[in-house]
């Protein structure tokens, strides 16, 4: 699939699944914690959430400089982000209390 077809089909999927294109999503006033946020998919998610207006926690376990670099890049484009070094276990007890 070439880039032109991929871009067109992605837009169709976004709108069909969510009722709005992802680039039109407004997350102003929302907060997000992204685990594994200093590389790969997590980094992309941080950038997308920040672009949509969310304040983002860049959670990571290694590479302090890379995590801070992502925070700095988000802030340079007007976004809000902080880096928090913490290991998040695969299973976390959940309580609504």
Backbone torsions as a table, in degrees:
resi	resn	phi	psi	omega
1	UNK	NA	127.1	178.9
2	UNK	-81.6	169.6	-176.1
3	UNK	-59.8	-38.3	-178.2
4	UNK	-62.4	-46.2	178.9
5	UNK	-67.4	-40.2	-179.8
6	UNK	-62.3	-46.0	-179.3
7	UNK	-61.8	-42.6	-179.4
8	UNK	-66.3	-43.5	-177.8
9	UNK	-71.1	-33.7	178.1
10	UNK	-63.7	-42.8	178.2
11	UNK	-60.6	-41.0	178.8
12	UNK	-63.6	-45.8	179.9
13	UNK	-62.6	-45.1	180.0
14	UNK	-57.5	-48.6	-176.8
15	UNK	-67.1	-42.2	-179.4
16	UNK	-65.1	-43.2	-176.2
17	UNK	-77.0	-35.5	-171.3
18	UNK	-116.4	-8.5	-179.3
19	UNK	78.7	-3.3	179.3
20	UNK	-154.0	145.7	175.5
21	UNK	-66.5	144.6	-176.2
22	UNK	-59.7	-32.1	179.1
23	UNK	-71.1	-12.3	179.3
24	UNK	-97.8	-1.3	-178.3
25	UNK	-72.5	134.9	179.1
26	UNK	-114.0	116.1	179.9
27	UNK	-113.0	22.1	178.4
28	UNK	-54.3	133.1	178.8
29	UNK	84.7	-6.5	179.3
30	UNK	-92.7	158.6	178.1
31	UNK	-125.2	147.5	-180.0
32	UNK	-142.3	142.5	172.0
33	UNK	-112.6	123.6	-179.7
34	UNK	-115.5	115.8	178.5
35	UNK	-81.6	150.6	-177.9
36	UNK	62.2	36.7	-168.4
37	UNK	-86.3	-0.7	-177.7
38	UNK	-98.9	16.2	174.8
39	UNK	-167.1	162.2	171.5
40	UNK	54.8	-135.4	-177.1
41	UNK	-60.6	-42.7	180.0
42	UNK	-58.0	-41.7	178.0
43	UNK	-62.4	-43.0	178.3
44	UNK	-62.9	-38.5	178.4
45	UNK	-65.2	-43.0	176.8
46	UNK	-56.0	-48.8	-177.6
47	UNK	-62.8	-42.4	179.5
48	UNK	-65.6	-44.2	178.6
49	UNK	-63.8	-43.0	178.9
50	UNK	-64.5	-41.4	178.7
51	UNK	-60.8	-33.8	179.5
52	UNK	-81.0	-5.8	174.5
53	UNK	110.1	-2.6	-179.5
54	UNK	-75.6	148.7	168.5
55	UNK	-84.1	128.8	-169.2
56	UNK	-120.7	135.8	170.4
57	UNK	-96.0	120.7	176.0
58	UNK	-89.4	97.0	-179.6
59	UNK	-89.2	136.0	-178.0
60	UNK	-153.5	164.5	177.0
61	UNK	-118.6	-14.7	-179.0
62	UNK	-148.2	160.2	176.2
63	UNK	69.7	67.7	179.4
64	UNK	-53.1	-43.5	-177.0
65	UNK	-63.2	-40.8	-180.0
66	UNK	-65.3	-44.7	179.4
67	UNK	-60.9	-45.5	179.4
68	UNK	-65.8	-34.8	176.9
69	UNK	-61.9	-40.2	177.7
70	UNK	-65.4	-44.0	176.9
71	UNK	-58.0	-46.9	-179.3
72	UNK	-60.8	-40.5	179.2
73	UNK	-66.1	-41.6	178.3
74	UNK	-62.4	-46.1	-179.7
75	UNK	-64.6	-35.4	-179.7
76	UNK	-64.4	-23.3	179.0
77	UNK	-100.9	15.2	176.0
78	UNK	91.8	3.4	-179.3
79	UNK	-86.6	174.0	178.4
80	UNK	-120.2	127.0	-179.2
81	UNK	-157.7	152.4	171.4
82	UNK	-138.2	156.0	177.3
83	UNK	-106.2	132.1	177.3
84	UNK	-128.6	119.4	178.1
85	UNK	-87.4	114.3	-179.6
86	UNK	-163.2	137.2	176.0
87	UNK	-84.2	127.5	178.6
88	UNK	-106.2	118.3	-179.4
89	UNK	-66.7	157.3	-179.5
90	UNK	-62.8	-29.0	-179.4
91	UNK	-128.0	120.9	-178.2
92	UNK	-120.5	127.4	176.5
93	UNK	-60.1	141.1	-176.1
94	UNK	-120.5	135.5	177.7
95	UNK	-139.2	141.3	177.2
96	UNK	-96.2	0.1	-178.3
97	UNK	-74.9	NA	NA
